[in-house]
């Protein structure tokens, strides 16, 4: 009986650690994507500005 409780606690702790690692990886990917979108938006704004000039 006590071993099953220890095993359940260890498995749930390992599961939370895996979810935490995945959350950090997702957060880093979202930051990188946001940076790339910002760079692309600036490039598009510059290109449209050049096209609108006579």
N, C-alpha and C positions, 0 to 999 in steps of 0.2 A: 504493500500500500504506500509507504513513504517514497519508494522509488518511482512510483507512477506520478506522484505529485512533483517530485524533482524533475522528472523527464518532461512533464507538461510545462513547468516553469521555464526550463531550458529551451524547449522548442518554441514557446511563445516569445521568449527573449530573442532568440535567433531570428524569428520571423520579423520582429520589430526592427532589428538591426538591418535586415535585408531591405525592408521598406524604407528605412532611413537613408540607406545608401542609394537606393533608386530615386528617392525624392531629391537628394543632392545632385545626382547626375541630371535629372530632369531640369532642375533649377539652373544648372550651368548651361545646359543646351538652350534653354529659353533665353538666357542672357546673351548667348552668342548669336542666336537668331535675331533678337531685337537689335543687336549692334549691326548685323548685316542688313536688316531692313532699314535702319536709319541711314546707313551708308548709301544704299540703293536709292532712298528717297532724296538724299542730297544730290546724287548724280542725276536723277531724273529732273530735279528742279533746275539744276545748272543747264542741262540739255534743252529743256523747254525755254529757258531764258535766252539761250543762244538762238533758238529757232524763231523766237518772237521779235528779235532785233531785225531792223531793216537792212 
